Amino acid sequence: MAKRKKQSGTNRRKRGREGKRPLLGFLAVLGLIILVLFGLETLKKHEFSRQPVEGPSVVRRPMPQRPDQEPSLPNYSTVKPPVRVSRPARPPVAAGGEVAVLIDDMGTTIQEAKQLMAIGVPLTISVIPDRPQARQVAETFYGGGHEVMIHIPMEPVDYPKRRLESNGLLVAQSDAEIASRLKSYLQQVPNAVGANNHMGSRFTENGGKMRVVLGFLKSWDLFFVDSVTSSRSVGASVAREMGVKTASRNVFLDNVQDVRAIKDQLRQLAMAASRKGSAIGICHPHKATLQALAEELPRLKREGVKFVYVSQLVK
């Protein structure tokens, strides 16, 4: 009997568990349906939010009728163009006479000498002794078939306020000291055919000291060109008195460091040669000067200007 009761209790528990299973399944299905419905509603709201919001209706006005005649437009062909101010043309050069261009202050770099040699016209350079590459520049330029001179440093009127090369000539020096320095210049600037003064506004005014310099140049068969750094220079006059071949500078070409200004000075030099038969222009190896020489000298040559070495103009 006890055994039956025990089996009966067990059966009731089994039936209880089996009765709960349909309920749990029903609840699971119901929950799934609710989730699906909720998801659809959310998706619908999202799509709705992406729809453009309608605003007030746009009132469309009819296009105006096309007139029988087109409205007149301004005649732009009658508008005057702005006046262009042109720079005056350089004066024409009358061919005639001989022009010598002397480039002072050389001896710093060989590149400057090569730039001048590439221009393709006769040029003369004057090398300052004791410059870093004085000898190399002189040899390179001479080897290229061009002419070399010595640019003798001489005392200016504002010395010592104005700097002078340490090997320069001073009025206070003895004649022997001056001759010794001149001899050293020949060693530093080989193949030189003449000389001119570097600065020297005080020294070239002193007839006695210029006689020492010119006497030395004559003994070496060298000519002298007066750079005319002083209007009271006696260099050329004393040279003629002593029988030293000489000439004087006519035009400084690059006092104004501007390419066009230097070109204008070159044309003035050519016109001076046309009037006088010959003229010497002095300039320096500045960047603007080298550019102006490279551009203008070939042009002047094509116009009939005859370029020569300085040695061809001394007398």
Residue, then its C-alpha position, 0 to 999 in steps of 0.5 A: m500500500a505504501k508503495r502505491k502512494k509513493q508512485s502516486g505522488t511521483n506521477r502528480r509531480k510529473r504531471g505538474r511539470e508537464g502542465k507548466r511546459p505549454l505555459l512557458g512556450f506560450l509566454a515565450v511566443l507572446g514575448l517574441i510577438i511583442l518584440v517583433l511588433f515593437g521593432l516594426e513600430t520603431l522602424k516605422k518611426h525612423e523611416f518617418s523621421r527621414q521624410p522631408v517636412e512639408g512647408p508652406s506651399v510655394v507660390r509660382r509667379p508667371m514668367p514676364q513676357r519677352p519684350d518685342q525689342e531687346p534692351s540696349l547694352p552699352n557699347y564697350s568698343t567705345v571704352k578707351p583702354p588705360v594709357r600705358v606709360s612706356r619707358p623712353a627708349r635708349p638713345p641710338v648709338a652712332a657707330g664710330g670710335e673705339v671703346a675699351v671696358l676696364i673692370d677694376d677690383m678683380g682677384t677675388t674669384i675666378q668665376e668672375a673672370k670666367q663670366l667676363m670671358a664668356i661675353g665674347v668681346p675684348l675686355t681688360i681687367s685690373v687685379i688688386p694684388d693680395r686679393p685671395q685669387a689674384r694670381q689665378v685670376a690674372e693667369t686665367f684671364y690672360g690664358g683666355g686671350h684677354e688683357v690684364m693690368i695691376h690695380i695699384p692701391m693708393e691712398p685716398v683723401d679720407y685715409p685712414k678713415r677709409r680702409l686701404e689694402s695693407n699693401g697699398l701706397l701711402v704718401a708718407q712712405s719712402d721712395a724705396e718702400i714704394a718701389s719695393r711694393l710695386k715690385s711685389y705687385l708684379q709677382q702677384v699679377p703676372n703678365a700685366v701690361g699696364a696699371n691704374n690706380h685703385m682709389g688714390s685721390r690723395f696719392t695721385e695729386n702728389g706729383g713727386k710720389m707719382r713720379v716714383v710710380l711712373g718711373f717704375l712702370k716705365s722701367w718695366d715697359l708698362f702703361f698707366v691709366d688714370s682712373v681720375t678719382s680726383s679732379r686734381s690728379v696729375g697722373a696722366s700729365v706726369a706720365r706724358e711728361m715722363g714719356v709713359k704711355t697713358a690714358s684717362r678714364n672717361v666714364f664710370l659705368d656702375n656708380v649706380q648699382d642698377v642693370r638698366a642704369i649701367k646699360d645706359q652708361l655703356r651707351q653713353l660710353a659708346m657715344a663718347a667714343s663716337r664723338k672723341g674717337s675713343a673712350i675708356g669706361i671703368c666698372h667693377p665685378h658687381k652682380a648687376t654690372l656683370q649682368a649688364l655687360a653680358e646683355e648690353l655689350p653683344r648688343l652694342k657690338r651688333e650695332g657697330v660699336k668697336f670694342v678694343y683693349v685698353s692698351q690700344l688706346v694709350k698714347 
